[in-house]
């Protein structure tokens, strides 16, 4: 079996042993450390996702925004009409006062 493994291919890495344990304990410890880091990251991600899921029902949809735009458009039209009507009434009042004063 030693003839099958090309030692030049694995240069710089720990050589694979034919024994039952070899250097496997260090690799397993490294994998366990990495796995615990991944599990803690998953817990953080789960907390973030649950926060987003709690906020999501309160966000506006496209239909809500289009209804709001229509309401704002009709409100602008109403404000413009009232402003023009008020200016005409003020001008008429000013001319009436000027007629009575002079």
Secondary structure, 3 states (H helix, E strand, C coil): CCCCCCCCCCCCCCCCCCCCCCCHHHHHHHHHHHHHHHHHHHHHHHHHHHHHHHHHCCCCCHHHHHHHHHHHHHHHHHHHHHHHHHHHHHHHHHHHHHHHHC
